[in-house]
C-alpha cells in the first residue's frame, strides 16, 4: 500500500467536496477525510457533504498498485458547485485530483526455476505484484523451466542466465549452493547496475554474492518451504548497495508468500536455524503426536489430522492474540488435569531443551557452510 496525502483548499459556503478517480489502474479510494471540525460524512461514492464553510480539507488516499515504485502526477480542475445529493454531477466532473501510474512493467527473473522459484512466482501473481508475462526464468534442466512456464502461462523461458539478468529488473538466485559457481562464471562479464539481485541460496554470504556478481545491489533471503503454499516465514538482509526502496520491494515480494522480517546478515544464520529448518522440527512433532494417538487407539489418518490441526490452531492463537506462548499454555493446563500431566512428561524428556539445541545446531551449521565448511 502507498499512502498519498493531498490538501485541497477551497472556500465553499456549502456543498459537496468531490473526489473521483477515472484511472482504472489505481485500485483504491479515499479511506479517511481528516477534517473532524467540519463534520464530514463519508459516502460510498467516495465523496462527502459538509454542513458549513470549508477552508482547507485534507484527504488521505490509500492506493494499491501492481507496479513498483509508483510515479504520480497531479492535475486539478476548476471549482465545482453541484447541488447537494446530485450524484449525476459526479460522473460529469473532471477529477479534482487524478493520479496516474506512469511506471513501466516490473520484470522479475529467476535463475533456477525449481519449486521455490515457482512458488514465489505464483505468489507474486496471486498478490497482483506482476503478471505472468512479467516473469522470466532459466534453468539448465529443460523440464524444470518448462514446468515453470506451464504453471505460470505467459512466462518467458530464457535461453541463458545472462538473458535473465539483462532483461529483468529483479533477479532471484534460486539455485543449489553447489551450482552458484557456474552461474557466477557465466555472468563474469558484469551485470547491469539497474538489476536488483535477491538470493535465496543457503549459506552464501553477501560478500560472496557481491564479489561474484560484481554488484553491491544484492539482498540475501532465507525463506522456508511453507512459502510453497503461501505460508512462509523469511528473513532478509540488505547488501551495501541496496537502497531502502529495494528492501521495501523485497519485503512486498516475500510477503506475497508469507511473512518477512528484515535482519542483519549475522542474524540470517539464526533465521536459518529457526524458521528455515523449523518446518522439519514441527513435522517431527506432528508425526510424534500422531504416533501417540495411534498408540492410544486412534486411526492413523484421524490422529495425523488432529495433530496437524492442533499445531495449526495453536500457532494461529499465538499470532492472532499476540500473547506469550506460556500464557496460552497455562490457560490449557488446569490444576491436576490431563494437560499438566502431559507437560510434565515433556519436561522430563527434554522437549524444550531439545528444540533450543536444535536451533543452535542448525545455526552453527549454517555458519560453517557460509565459511566454506
N, C-alpha and C positions, 0 to 999 in steps of 0.2 A: 504494500500500500504506500502511496505517496500522498502526503497532505499538502494542499495548496492553500495558502491564506491570502485573501484578497480583500480590499476595502473599497466599498462604493460610497461616494459622498454625494448625496442629493438633498435638496431642500423641498420636500414634498409636504404639503399640508396634510393630505390624506391620500389613501390609495395603496394598491398593492406594489410591493417591490418584487420583481420577477427575475427568476433565473431559469434559463432554458438552454439545454445543451443540444446542439444539432450534429455533433460529431459522433457517429455511431461507433468509432473506435475507442471511445472512452466509456468504461463500464463503471460508472459511479454517479452519484448525485449528492446534493448538499445534505449533510448529516447533522449540522448544527448551525443555528443562527445566533451568533454571540452578541446579542443586543438585549439583555434582560430588562433594561429600563424602559424599553419601548412596548413591551407586552406583545411580542411577536407570537403568532400561532402558525406553526409549520403545517402545510397541507401535503397531500400525497402527490401533487403535481410538481413539487419542488419549488413552490413559491409560498408567500405568506402575506398576511394582511396586518397592517399596523393601525391602531386607532388614533394615532397622533402624529405630530411632526417628527421627522427623522432627519437628523443632521449627518450622521455617519453610521453606516451599517457594516459590520464585519461578518463575512461569510467564510465558513470553513468547508472545503470540499475534500472528500476522500475519493481518490481515483485509483482504480486498479488497472494496470496496463500490462500487456503481454511483452512489452519491449523494455530494454534497459540500456542506458539510463533514459530518462524521459526528457525530451526537449519541448518546451512550451512557447507559444506566442500568444499575445493577448490582443483582442480587438474590443472596441467599445462602441455602443450605439448611442443615439441621442436619447434624451429623457423621454419617457413614455407614461401617459396617464390614463390607463383604461379604467372603466367603471369597476367598482368592487364586485367581484364574483363573475366578471365577464371572461369566461375561460376561452372563448373563441379568440380573444385577443392574444392569448399565449402563443397559438400556432402561427400567428402572423408576425409575431415580434422577432426582430433581429436580436441575436443574443446580446445581453448586456456584457457578458464576458464569455468568450468561447475559447476553449483550449484545444489545440491541435497537436497531435503527436506527429512529429517530423522525424522520428527515429528510424533508421534503417533496420532491416531484419537482423536479429541476433542469431548468428550461426554457431552451433555447438558441435564440436567434433570429438570423436572417440578413437584413441589409439588403443586397440583392444576392444573387441565387440562381444565379449563374453556375457555371462548372466548379470554381472554387476553393471556393466555398461548398458545393457538392455533395460535393466530395472530403472536406472537413472533416466534414460531416455523416455521411458513410459511415464515416469513421474513428472518430468518437465512438460510433456504434452498434456497430461491429465490436469496439471495445475495452470495450463494456458500460458506458460512461460515461453513457449515456442510452438511451432507447428512441426509435424513430421518432416516436412520439406526443408526445415531449417537444420536438420540433423544430418551428419555425415560420419562415416566410420571406415576404418581399415583394420583388418586382422589377417595375419599370414595364413590362417586356416580359412579357406574359401567358404566352407559350410557355416562357419561361425558368423561371418559378416552377412551371408545370405539369410541366416535366421534373424539377424538384427533388422534387415530390411523387410523381412516377412512380418515381423511383429510390429514394425513401425512403417507401414506403407507410405512411400514417398521419400523416405530417407535415401541419401546418396551413398552408394558403395564406391569408395575411393580405391585407386589403384596402388597407393603407397602411403606411408606415414607422412612423407613430405607434402603430398597433396592435401592431407587433412590440415596440416599446420599452415599452409599458405592460403587455405580457403576459409578456415573457421576463425571466429572471434575468441572463442573459449575452447580449449582442448583438454579433455580428460585423459590422463595417462592411466589406463586400466589394464596393464599387462602384468604378468607374473614377474616377481623381482629378478629372476634369472634371465628374463627376456629384455630387461631395460637396456643393457649394454648394446644390444643390436639396434634398438630404437635410437639411442643417442648417436651411434655410429652413422646411421642413415641421415640424421639431422645435423651432423657436424659442420655443415656449410653455414649454419646460422639459422635463427628463427626470427620471424617478423616481430618488431617491437610492439605491434598492435595486438599481439596474441597473448592471452592470459592462459597460463598452464595450471591445471588442477590435478595433482597426483593423488591417486588412491592406492599407490603401491606401498605395501607394508615394509617397514624397516628401512626406508630410503630417505635420508635426511634432505633438508632444504639445500644445504651446501652442495651435496652431490647432484641434486637436480639442477640447481642454478649453474653450476660449472658445466655439467653435461649438455644442458640446453642452451648455454651461453645467453641466458636471460635471467634477470632478477625478479621478473614478474611471475612469481610462482606461489601457489597455495598448496600446502600439504594437508591431506584429509585422511582421517581414519574412520571409515564407515563400518557398518556391520551388516550381516546377511538379512536381518528383518527388513531392510530397505527394499528387498525384493517384493514385499507386499505392502510397501508404503508406511512401515512402522519402524524405520531405522533410528539409530542413535549415533551421531557422529560428532567428532571433534575436528577442528581445523586450525592450522597455524599459518600465518601470513608471512611470505618471504619479504626480503628487504626492498624489493622494487614494486611490490603490490600495494595499491592505494586502499584507502578506506572504502572507496566505491567498489573496488574489486572484492574486498572482503564482504561487503553487503550483498553483492551479486552472488557470490559463492554461498552465503547463508541462505538466500532466497532459493537457490537451486537445490541445496541439500534439504531444506525444509519441505520441499515438494515430495520427499520420500520419508519424512520423519521429523526428527528434531536435530538441531545442530548447535554446538557451543564453540565459541572462539576461545582458544587456549594458547599458551606459549608452546614452542616446539618441544621444550623439555617435558611438557605435560602430555605430549602426544603418546609417549610410551605408556603412560598410566591410562590414557584413554584406550589404548590397545589392550592392556591387561584387564580393564573393567568391561567396557561395552563392546570392544572388538572381539574379545574371546568370550565375553559373558554369556552369549546365547548358548554356547556349549555347556556351561555350568548349569544353566536353567534347564536345558534339555535333560541333563543327568538327574536333576531334582524331579522333573516331571516323570521320568522313567522310574525313579525310585518310589515316588508316591504311588504310581500305577502298580508297581510290584507289590507294595504294601496292601493296596486294595484287593489285588488278586489273591494274595495270601489270606486275606480275611474273607474271601468268598465271592468277590465281585467278578463279573465277566471282564475280560481284558479290555474290550472296546469301551465299556462303561467306565472302567477305572481310569483309562487314559484320558477320556473326555472330561471326566470330573477333575482329574489332576490338572489338565491344561487350563480348563476354565477357572479353576481356583487360583492358579498363578496369574492368569489374565485379570481376573476381578480384583485380586489383592494389589497388583501393580496399578490398576486404574484408580483404586482408592487412594493410593499414595499420591498419584499425580493430581487427582482432581480435588482432594481435600487439602493438600499441601501440609498435612500433619506428619509428625515424625513417625517412622515405622514402629517405633517402640510404643507410642501412644495407641496406635491402631491395634498392635498385637495385644496390649493389655486389655483392650475392650473385648477381645475374643476370649481371653483366658480368665474365666471366672474362678473364684476361690474354690479349691478342692474339686475342680471339674476335669473334664477329659482333656482339654487343650493344655493345661498346665502340666498334666502328666506326660503328654507327648513332648512338650518343650523341654522337660527335664531330661528325657532320653536324648534329645538332640544335643543338649549341652554336654551330657556325659560322653557322647560320641564325637564331640568336637566339630559340629557343623559350622558354627560361626568362625572358629579359628581356621578351619579348612578352607572356607571361602576367602577369608582375608589372605591366607598364604597363597591361594591360587592366583589372586590378582597380583600379588607381589611377584610370584614366579614368572607369570606371563609378561609383566612389565620388564623385569630384568632380562628375560629372553629377547624382548623387542629391542632393548638397548644393545644387547650383544649383536643382534642381526644388523642393527644400524651402524655398528662399528666394524662390520665385516666378520663377525664371529660365527 
